[in-house]
Amino acid sequence: MNFINKLLSDNDSVSSKRFVGLVGFFFLAITMVINSFYPENVAPSKELVSSVEFIVIAALFGTSLDKYFKK
């Protein structure tokens, strides 16, 4: 589907930050859904989930900043 409409972009270019942010978000969401069906001892470590969370936040925040502070 035209690479998800050029990865939901404003200027028809695929941004690596948006790609990393969206993929990370989907992995976090899938992990949360899967972990709701299994006991806590099967869940990934809290540090791993937290680090992926920070990467997603930084990627999406960076994309937002690029939108307002373009060179």
PyMOL Python script that loads the backbone (N, CA, C, O; Angstrom):
from pymol import cmd

cmd.read_pdbstr("""\
ATOM      1  N   MET A   1       0.845  -1.185   0.000  1.00  0.00           N
ATOM      2  CA  MET A   1       0.000   0.000   0.000  1.00  0.00           C
ATOM      3  C   MET A   1       0.886   1.242   0.000  1.00  0.00           C
ATOM      4  O   MET A   1       0.746   2.126   0.845  1.00  0.00           O
ATOM      5  N   ASN A   2       1.796   1.287  -0.962  1.00  0.00           N
ATOM      6  CA  ASN A   2       2.732   2.393  -1.143  1.00  0.00           C
ATOM      7  C   ASN A   2       3.482   2.682   0.158  1.00  0.00           C
ATOM      8  O   ASN A   2       3.595   3.820   0.615  1.00  0.00           O
ATOM      9  N   PHE A   3       4.001   1.554   0.743  1.00  0.00           N
ATOM     10  CA  PHE A   3       4.740   1.548   2.006  1.00  0.00           C
ATOM     11  C   PHE A   3       4.024   2.381   3.058  1.00  0.00           C
ATOM     12  O   PHE A   3       4.563   3.329   3.630  1.00  0.00           O
ATOM     13  N   ILE A   4       2.767   1.967   3.282  1.00  0.00           N
ATOM     14  CA  ILE A   4       1.874   2.598   4.260  1.00  0.00           C
ATOM     15  C   ILE A   4       1.873   4.108   4.046  1.00  0.00           C
ATOM     16  O   ILE A   4       2.142   4.904   4.946  1.00  0.00           O
ATOM     17  N   ASN A   5       1.553   4.452   2.798  1.00  0.00           N
ATOM     18  CA  ASN A   5       1.497   5.862   2.369  1.00  0.00           C
ATOM     19  C   ASN A   5       2.727   6.638   2.804  1.00  0.00           C
ATOM     20  O   ASN A   5       2.658   7.679   3.457  1.00  0.00           O
ATOM     21  N   LYS A   6       3.865   6.063   2.399  1.00  0.00           N
ATOM     22  CA  LYS A   6       5.187   6.633   2.707  1.00  0.00           C
ATOM     23  C   LYS A   6       5.346   6.851   4.206  1.00  0.00           C
ATOM     24  O   LYS A   6       5.853   7.870   4.675  1.00  0.00           O
ATOM     25  N   LEU A   7       4.882   5.832   4.930  1.00  0.00           N
ATOM     26  CA  LEU A   7       4.982   5.771   6.391  1.00  0.00           C
ATOM     27  C   LEU A   7       4.372   6.998   7.050  1.00  0.00           C
ATOM     28  O   LEU A   7       4.967   7.635   7.920  1.00  0.00           O
ATOM     29  N   LEU A   8       3.159   7.303   6.597  1.00  0.00           N
ATOM     30  CA  LEU A   8       2.336   8.355   7.193  1.00  0.00           C
ATOM     31  C   LEU A   8       3.057   9.701   7.231  1.00  0.00           C
ATOM     32  O   LEU A   8       3.017  10.411   8.235  1.00  0.00           O
ATOM     33  N   SER A   9       3.707  10.037   6.135  1.00  0.00           N
ATOM     34  CA  SER A   9       4.559  11.222   6.149  1.00  0.00           C
ATOM     35  C   SER A   9       3.857  12.448   5.600  1.00  0.00           C
ATOM     36  O   SER A   9       2.844  12.365   4.905  1.00  0.00           O
ATOM     37  N   ASP A  10       4.433  13.582   5.939  1.00  0.00           N
ATOM     38  CA  ASP A  10       3.942  14.862   5.448  1.00  0.00           C
ATOM     39  C   ASP A  10       4.523  15.183   4.078  1.00  0.00           C
ATOM     40  O   ASP A  10       3.865  15.825   3.259  1.00  0.00           O
ATOM     41  N   ASN A  11       5.745  14.743   3.826  1.00  0.00           N
ATOM     42  CA  ASN A  11       6.443  15.163   2.623  1.00  0.00           C
ATOM     43  C   ASN A  11       6.809  14.011   1.693  1.00  0.00           C
ATOM     44  O   ASN A  11       7.751  14.140   0.911  1.00  0.00           O
ATOM     45  N   ASP A  12       6.105  12.910   1.753  1.00  0.00           N
ATOM     46  CA  ASP A  12       6.314  11.740   0.888  1.00  0.00           C
ATOM     47  C   ASP A  12       7.715  11.169   0.969  1.00  0.00           C
ATOM     48  O   ASP A  12       8.224  10.671  -0.036  1.00  0.00           O
ATOM     49  N   SER A  13       8.353  11.222   2.113  1.00  0.00           N
ATOM     50  CA  SER A  13       9.634  10.551   2.301  1.00  0.00           C
ATOM     51  C   SER A  13       9.547   9.712   3.568  1.00  0.00           C
ATOM     52  O   SER A  13       8.945  10.119   4.561  1.00  0.00           O
ATOM     53  N   VAL A  14      10.152   8.551   3.516  1.00  0.00           N
ATOM     54  CA  VAL A  14      10.114   7.646   4.656  1.00  0.00           C
ATOM     55  C   VAL A  14      11.161   8.093   5.667  1.00  0.00           C
ATOM     56  O   VAL A  14      12.346   8.186   5.347  1.00  0.00           O
ATOM     57  N   SER A  15      10.722   8.365   6.873  1.00  0.00           N
ATOM     58  CA  SER A  15      11.609   8.801   7.938  1.00  0.00           C
ATOM     59  C   SER A  15      12.011   7.599   8.787  1.00  0.00           C
ATOM     60  O   SER A  15      11.157   6.827   9.221  1.00  0.00           O
ATOM     61  N   SER A  16      13.301   7.444   9.020  1.00  0.00           N
ATOM     62  CA  SER A  16      13.761   6.318   9.835  1.00  0.00           C
ATOM     63  C   SER A  16      13.280   6.454  11.271  1.00  0.00           C
ATOM     64  O   SER A  16      13.019   5.449  11.932  1.00  0.00           O
ATOM     65  N   LYS A  17      13.160   7.683  11.763  1.00  0.00           N
ATOM     66  CA  LYS A  17      12.678   7.883  13.134  1.00  0.00           C
ATOM     67  C   LYS A  17      11.226   7.447  13.273  1.00  0.00           C
ATOM     68  O   LYS A  17      10.851   6.815  14.261  1.00  0.00           O
ATOM     69  N   ARG A  18      10.414   7.784  12.283  1.00  0.00           N
ATOM     70  CA  ARG A  18       9.018   7.347  12.339  1.00  0.00           C
ATOM     71  C   ARG A  18       8.910   5.837  12.231  1.00  0.00           C
ATOM     72  O   ARG A  18       8.094   5.216  12.912  1.00  0.00           O
ATOM     73  N   PHE A  19       9.738   5.246  11.373  1.00  0.00           N
ATOM     74  CA  PHE A  19       9.721   3.792  11.212  1.00  0.00           C
ATOM     75  C   PHE A  19      10.102   3.103  12.518  1.00  0.00           C
ATOM     76  O   PHE A  19       9.417   2.178  12.953  1.00  0.00           O
ATOM     77  N   VAL A  20      11.192   3.550  13.145  1.00  0.00           N
ATOM     78  CA  VAL A  20      11.635   2.963  14.412  1.00  0.00           C
ATOM     79  C   VAL A  20      10.584   3.177  15.491  1.00  0.00           C
ATOM     80  O   VAL A  20      10.314   2.271  16.279  1.00  0.00           O
ATOM     81  N   GLY A  21       9.991   4.357  15.535  1.00  0.00           N
ATOM     82  CA  GLY A  21       8.967   4.645  16.533  1.00  0.00           C
ATOM     83  C   GLY A  21       7.731   3.786  16.377  1.00  0.00           C
ATOM     84  O   GLY A  21       7.212   3.261  17.362  1.00  0.00           O
ATOM     85  N   LEU A  22       7.254   3.638  15.154  1.00  0.00           N
ATOM     86  CA  LEU A  22       6.043   2.839  14.936  1.00  0.00           C
ATOM     87  C   LEU A  22       6.287   1.349  15.146  1.00  0.00           C
ATOM     88  O   LEU A  22       5.454   0.661  15.735  1.00  0.00           O
ATOM     89  N   VAL A  23       7.424   0.846  14.668  1.00  0.00           N
ATOM     90  CA  VAL A  23       7.730  -0.570  14.874  1.00  0.00           C
ATOM     91  C   VAL A  23       7.918  -0.853  16.358  1.00  0.00           C
ATOM     92  O   VAL A  23       7.420  -1.859  16.862  1.00  0.00           O
ATOM     93  N   GLY A  24       8.625   0.015  17.056  1.00  0.00           N
ATOM     94  CA  GLY A  24       8.803  -0.159  18.493  1.00  0.00           C
ATOM     95  C   GLY A  24       7.483  -0.111  19.247  1.00  0.00           C
ATOM     96  O   GLY A  24       7.262  -0.885  20.178  1.00  0.00           O
ATOM     97  N   PHE A  25       6.602   0.807  18.837  1.00  0.00           N
ATOM     98  CA  PHE A  25       5.289   0.889  19.469  1.00  0.00           C
ATOM     99  C   PHE A  25       4.496  -0.403  19.269  1.00  0.00           C
ATOM    100  O   PHE A  25       3.868  -0.905  20.201  1.00  0.00           O
ATOM    101  N   PHE A  26       4.530  -0.936  18.052  1.00  0.00           N
ATOM    102  CA  PHE A  26       3.801  -2.179  17.795  1.00  0.00           C
ATOM    103  C   PHE A  26       4.394  -3.342  18.581  1.00  0.00           C
ATOM    104  O   PHE A  26       3.649  -4.187  19.078  1.00  0.00           O
ATOM    105  N   PHE A  27       5.716  -3.404  18.705  1.00  0.00           N
ATOM    106  CA  PHE A  27       6.317  -4.460  19.511  1.00  0.00           C
ATOM    107  C   PHE A  27       5.934  -4.325  20.977  1.00  0.00           C
ATOM    108  O   PHE A  27       5.658  -5.328  21.634  1.00  0.00           O
ATOM    109  N   LEU A  28       5.911  -3.106  21.499  1.00  0.00           N
ATOM    110  CA  LEU A  28       5.489  -2.918  22.887  1.00  0.00           C
ATOM    111  C   LEU A  28       4.027  -3.316  23.082  1.00  0.00           C
ATOM    112  O   LEU A  28       3.683  -3.962  24.072  1.00  0.00           O
ATOM    113  N   ALA A  29       3.177  -2.931  22.144  1.00  0.00           N
ATOM    114  CA  ALA A  29       1.757  -3.264  22.265  1.00  0.00           C
ATOM    115  C   ALA A  29       1.545  -4.774  22.189  1.00  0.00           C
ATOM    116  O   ALA A  29       0.773  -5.331  22.968  1.00  0.00           O
ATOM    117  N   ILE A  30       2.217  -5.430  21.266  1.00  0.00           N
ATOM    118  CA  ILE A  30       2.084  -6.885  21.128  1.00  0.00           C
ATOM    119  C   ILE A  30       2.615  -7.582  22.377  1.00  0.00           C
ATOM    120  O   ILE A  30       2.019  -8.547  22.856  1.00  0.00           O
ATOM    121  N   THR A  31       3.740  -7.090  22.902  1.00  0.00           N
ATOM    122  CA  THR A  31       4.306  -7.676  24.113  1.00  0.00           C
ATOM    123  C   THR A  31       3.345  -7.546  25.287  1.00  0.00           C
ATOM    124  O   THR A  31       3.190  -8.482  26.071  1.00  0.00           O
ATOM    125  N   MET A  32       2.704  -6.397  25.409  1.00  0.00           N
ATOM    126  CA  MET A  32       1.762  -6.202  26.514  1.00  0.00           C
ATOM    127  C   MET A  32       0.553  -7.130  26.385  1.00  0.00           C
ATOM    128  O   MET A  32       0.073  -7.670  27.382  1.00  0.00           O
ATOM    129  N   VAL A  33       0.068  -7.312  25.173  1.00  0.00           N
ATOM    130  CA  VAL A  33      -1.089  -8.198  24.970  1.00  0.00           C
ATOM    131  C   VAL A  33      -0.708  -9.646  25.258  1.00  0.00           C
ATOM    132  O   VAL A  33      -1.449 -10.360  25.933  1.00  0.00           O
ATOM    133  N   ILE A  34       0.440 -10.081  24.752  1.00  0.00           N
ATOM    134  CA  ILE A  34       0.867 -11.464  24.975  1.00  0.00           C
ATOM    135  C   ILE A  34       1.129 -11.716  26.449  1.00  0.00           C
ATOM    136  O   ILE A  34       0.767 -12.770  26.970  1.00  0.00           O
ATOM    137  N   ASN A  35       1.758 -10.757  27.133  1.00  0.00           N
ATOM    138  CA  ASN A  35       2.068 -10.935  28.554  1.00  0.00           C
ATOM    139  C   ASN A  35       0.834 -10.950  29.437  1.00  0.00           C
ATOM    140  O   ASN A  35       0.902 -11.417  30.574  1.00  0.00           O
ATOM    141  N   SER A  36      -0.276 -10.459  28.952  1.00  0.00           N
ATOM    142  CA  SER A  36      -1.491 -10.506  29.768  1.00  0.00           C
ATOM    143  C   SER A  36      -2.052 -11.924  29.873  1.00  0.00           C
ATOM    144  O   SER A  36      -2.893 -12.195  30.729  1.00  0.00           O
ATOM    145  N   PHE A  37      -1.590 -12.833  29.003  1.00  0.00           N
ATOM    146  CA  PHE A  37      -2.074 -14.212  29.029  1.00  0.00           C
ATOM    147  C   PHE A  37      -1.112 -15.173  29.718  1.00  0.00           C
ATOM    148  O   PHE A  37      -1.465 -16.332  29.939  1.00  0.00           O
ATOM    149  N   TYR A  38       0.082 -14.727  30.061  1.00  0.00           N
ATOM    150  CA  TYR A  38       1.090 -15.593  30.660  1.00  0.00           C
ATOM    151  C   TYR A  38       1.459 -15.097  32.043  1.00  0.00           C
ATOM    152  O   TYR A  38       1.262 -13.923  32.359  1.00  0.00           O
ATOM    153  N   PRO A  39       1.994 -15.983  32.872  1.00  0.00           N
ATOM    154  CA  PRO A  39       2.412 -15.545  34.210  1.00  0.00           C
ATOM    155  C   PRO A  39       3.590 -14.578  34.139  1.00  0.00           C
ATOM    156  O   PRO A  39       4.260 -14.467  33.113  1.00  0.00           O
ATOM    157  N   GLU A  40       3.826 -13.888  35.237  1.00  0.00           N
ATOM    158  CA  GLU A  40       4.834 -12.823  35.256  1.00  0.00           C
ATOM    159  C   GLU A  40       6.253 -13.348  35.060  1.00  0.00           C
ATOM    160  O   GLU A  40       7.116 -12.604  34.593  1.00  0.00           O
ATOM    161  N   ASN A  41       6.518 -14.600  35.401  1.00  0.00           N
ATOM    162  CA  ASN A  41       7.877 -15.114  35.261  1.00  0.00           C
ATOM    163  C   ASN A  41       8.260 -15.366  33.794  1.00  0.00           C
ATOM    164  O   ASN A  41       9.431 -15.625  33.516  1.00  0.00           O
ATOM    165  N   VAL A  42       7.328 -15.299  32.865  1.00  0.00           N
ATOM    166  CA  VAL A  42       7.611 -15.467  31.448  1.00  0.00           C
ATOM    167  C   VAL A  42       7.838 -14.112  30.772  1.00  0.00           C
ATOM    168  O   VAL A  42       8.385 -14.052  29.671  1.00  0.00           O
ATOM    169  N   ALA A  43       7.430 -13.056  31.410  1.00  0.00           N
ATOM    170  CA  ALA A  43       7.498 -11.711  30.836  1.00  0.00           C
ATOM    171  C   ALA A  43       8.952 -11.269  30.642  1.00  0.00           C
ATOM    172  O   ALA A  43       9.843 -11.706  31.371  1.00  0.00           O
ATOM    173  N   PRO A  44       9.184 -10.392  29.648  1.00  0.00           N
ATOM    174  CA  PRO A  44      10.544  -9.858  29.479  1.00  0.00           C
ATOM    175  C   PRO A  44      10.908  -8.951  30.654  1.00  0.00           C
ATOM    176  O   PRO A  44      10.037  -8.492  31.392  1.00  0.00           O
ATOM    177  N   SER A  45      12.184  -8.706  30.812  1.00  0.00           N
ATOM    178  CA  SER A  45      12.618  -7.901  31.949  1.00  0.00           C
ATOM    179  C   SER A  45      12.091  -6.473  31.841  1.00  0.00           C
ATOM    180  O   SER A  45      11.867  -5.958  30.746  1.00  0.00           O
ATOM    181  N   LYS A  46      11.902  -5.857  32.981  1.00  0.00           N
ATOM    182  CA  LYS A  46      11.379  -4.492  33.004  1.00  0.00           C
ATOM    183  C   LYS A  46      12.357  -3.519  32.375  1.00  0.00           C
ATOM    184  O   LYS A  46      11.947  -2.528  31.771  1.00  0.00           O
ATOM    185  N   GLU A  47      13.652  -3.794  32.511  1.00  0.00           N
ATOM    186  CA  GLU A  47      14.667  -2.927  31.909  1.00  0.00           C
ATOM    187  C   GLU A  47      14.583  -2.955  30.387  1.00  0.00           C
ATOM    188  O   GLU A  47      14.741  -1.922  29.737  1.00  0.00           O
ATOM    189  N   LEU A  48      14.335  -4.132  29.818  1.00  0.00           N
ATOM    190  CA  LEU A  48      14.221  -4.258  28.369  1.00  0.00           C
ATOM    191  C   LEU A  48      13.007  -3.494  27.857  1.00  0.00           C
ATOM    192  O   LEU A  48      13.105  -2.757  26.875  1.00  0.00           O
ATOM    193  N   VAL A  49      11.881  -3.663  28.506  1.00  0.00           N
ATOM    194  CA  VAL A  49      10.668  -2.956  28.101  1.00  0.00           C
ATOM    195  C   VAL A  49      10.849  -1.452  28.256  1.00  0.00           C
ATOM    196  O   VAL A  49      10.412  -0.679  27.403  1.00  0.00           O
ATOM    197  N   SER A  50      11.481  -1.044  29.327  1.00  0.00           N
ATOM    198  CA  SER A  50      11.711   0.377  29.563  1.00  0.00           C
ATOM    199  C   SER A  50      12.647   0.975  28.519  1.00  0.00           C
ATOM    200  O   SER A  50      12.432   2.102  28.072  1.00  0.00           O
ATOM    201  N   SER A  51      13.675   0.242  28.128  1.00  0.00           N
ATOM    202  CA  SER A  51      14.605   0.773  27.126  1.00  0.00           C
ATOM    203  C   SER A  51      13.935   0.901  25.761  1.00  0.00           C
ATOM    204  O   SER A  51      14.169   1.880  25.053  1.00  0.00           O
ATOM    205  N   VAL A  52      13.109  -0.068  25.382  1.00  0.00           N
ATOM    206  CA  VAL A  52      12.372   0.044  24.117  1.00  0.00           C
ATOM    207  C   VAL A  52      11.396   1.210  24.187  1.00  0.00           C
ATOM    208  O   VAL A  52      11.201   1.925  23.205  1.00  0.00           O
ATOM    209  N   GLU A  53      10.791   1.395  25.337  1.00  0.00           N
ATOM    210  CA  GLU A  53       9.874   2.519  25.525  1.00  0.00           C
ATOM    211  C   GLU A  53      10.584   3.852  25.321  1.00  0.00           C
ATOM    212  O   GLU A  53      10.049   4.739  24.656  1.00  0.00           O
ATOM    213  N   PHE A  54      11.784   4.005  25.886  1.00  0.00           N
ATOM    214  CA  PHE A  54      12.534   5.250  25.731  1.00  0.00           C
ATOM    215  C   PHE A  54      12.975   5.470  24.290  1.00  0.00           C
ATOM    216  O   PHE A  54      12.995   6.606  23.816  1.00  0.00           O
ATOM    217  N   ILE A  55      13.329   4.397  23.588  1.00  0.00           N
ATOM    218  CA  ILE A  55      13.710   4.524  22.175  1.00  0.00           C
ATOM    219  C   ILE A  55      12.518   5.002  21.351  1.00  0.00           C
ATOM    220  O   ILE A  55      12.663   5.866  20.486  1.00  0.00           O
ATOM    221  N   VAL A  56      11.341   4.438  21.620  1.00  0.00           N
ATOM    222  CA  VAL A  56      10.130   4.840  20.898  1.00  0.00           C
ATOM    223  C   VAL A  56       9.797   6.302  21.187  1.00  0.00           C
ATOM    224  O   VAL A  56       9.472   7.056  20.270  1.00  0.00           O
ATOM    225  N   ILE A  57       9.876   6.701  22.442  1.00  0.00           N
ATOM    226  CA  ILE A  57       9.575   8.090  22.801  1.00  0.00           C
ATOM    227  C   ILE A  57      10.550   9.035  22.122  1.00  0.00           C
ATOM    228  O   ILE A  57      10.140  10.060  21.578  1.00  0.00           O
ATOM    229  N   ALA A  58      11.839   8.704  22.145  1.00  0.00           N
ATOM    230  CA  ALA A  58      12.844   9.560  21.526  1.00  0.00           C
ATOM    231  C   ALA A  58      12.650   9.646  20.015  1.00  0.00           C
ATOM    232  O   ALA A  58      12.799  10.721  19.434  1.00  0.00           O
ATOM    233  N   ALA A  59      12.321   8.531  19.378  1.00  0.00           N
ATOM    234  CA  ALA A  59      12.132   8.537  17.922  1.00  0.00           C
ATOM    235  C   ALA A  59      10.926   9.381  17.531  1.00  0.00           C
ATOM    236  O   ALA A  59      11.011  10.191  16.608  1.00  0.00           O
ATOM    237  N   LEU A  60       9.818   9.204  18.215  1.00  0.00           N
ATOM    238  CA  LEU A  60       8.623   9.962  17.861  1.00  0.00           C
ATOM    239  C   LEU A  60       8.753  11.436  18.253  1.00  0.00           C
ATOM    240  O   LEU A  60       8.242  12.309  17.552  1.00  0.00           O
ATOM    241  N   PHE A  61       9.426  11.716  19.355  1.00  0.00           N
ATOM    242  CA  PHE A  61       9.652  13.098  19.758  1.00  0.00           C
ATOM    243  C   PHE A  61      10.595  13.787  18.777  1.00  0.00           C
ATOM    244  O   PHE A  61      10.407  14.956  18.439  1.00  0.00           O
ATOM    245  N   GLY A  62      11.610  13.055  18.322  1.00  0.00           N
ATOM    246  CA  GLY A  62      12.526  13.605  17.324  1.00  0.00           C
ATOM    247  C   GLY A  62      11.836  13.919  16.018  1.00  0.00           C
ATOM    248  O   GLY A  62      12.152  14.917  15.370  1.00  0.00           O
ATOM    249  N   THR A  63      10.897  13.079  15.624  1.00  0.00           N
ATOM    250  CA  THR A  63      10.127  13.335  14.412  1.00  0.00           C
ATOM    251  C   THR A  63       9.281  14.588  14.572  1.00  0.00           C
ATOM    252  O   THR A  63       9.152  15.379  13.637  1.00  0.00           O
ATOM    253  N   SER A  64       8.709  14.768  15.747  1.00  0.00           N
ATOM    254  CA  SER A  64       7.907  15.966  15.994  1.00  0.00           C
ATOM    255  C   SER A  64       8.768  17.220  15.970  1.00  0.00           C
ATOM    256  O   SER A  64       8.354  18.251  15.440  1.00  0.00           O
ATOM    257  N   LEU A  65       9.959  17.135  16.541  1.00  0.00           N
ATOM    258  CA  LEU A  65      10.848  18.292  16.533  1.00  0.00           C
ATOM    259  C   LEU A  65      11.297  18.639  15.119  1.00  0.00           C
ATOM    260  O   LEU A  65      11.413  19.815  14.774  1.00  0.00           O
ATOM    261  N   ASP A  66      11.553  17.612  14.291  1.00  0.00           N
ATOM    262  CA  ASP A  66      11.956  17.866  12.906  1.00  0.00           C
ATOM    263  C   ASP A  66      10.875  18.610  12.136  1.00  0.00           C
ATOM    264  O   ASP A  66      11.172  19.404  11.243  1.00  0.00           O
ATOM    265  N   LYS A  67       9.644  18.355  12.480  1.00  0.00           N
ATOM    266  CA  LYS A  67       8.546  19.001  11.794  1.00  0.00           C
ATOM    267  C   LYS A  67       8.524  20.511  12.044  1.00  0.00           C
ATOM    268  O   LYS A  67       8.159  21.294  11.167  1.00  0.00           O
ATOM    269  N   TYR A  68       8.918  20.899  13.251  1.00  0.00           N
ATOM    270  CA  TYR A  68       8.855  22.318  13.608  1.00  0.00           C
ATOM    271  C   TYR A  68      10.178  23.062  13.425  1.00  0.00           C
ATOM    272  O   TYR A  68      10.184  24.279  13.242  1.00  0.00           O
ATOM    273  N   PHE A  69      11.294  22.337  13.473  1.00  0.00           N
ATOM    274  CA  PHE A  69      12.603  22.996  13.389  1.00  0.00           C
ATOM    275  C   PHE A  69      13.390  22.513  12.187  1.00  0.00           C
ATOM    276  O   PHE A  69      14.545  22.114  12.332  1.00  0.00           O
ATOM    277  N   LYS A  70      12.800  22.540  11.017  1.00  0.00           N
ATOM    278  CA  LYS A  70      13.518  22.137   9.809  1.00  0.00           C
ATOM    279  C   LYS A  70      14.545  23.191   9.447  1.00  0.00           C
ATOM    280  O   LYS A  70      14.364  24.379   9.711  1.00  0.00           O
ATOM    281  N   LYS A  71      15.625  22.732   8.839  1.00  0.00           N
ATOM    282  CA  LYS A  71      16.682  23.664   8.435  1.00  0.00           C
ATOM    283  C   LYS A  71      16.289  24.422   7.200  1.00  0.00           C
ATOM    284  O   LYS A  71      17.057  25.252   6.715  1.00  0.00           O
TER     285      LYS A  71
END
""", "prot")
cmd.dss("prot")
cmd.show_as("cartoon", "prot")
cmd.util.cbc("prot")
cmd.orient("prot")
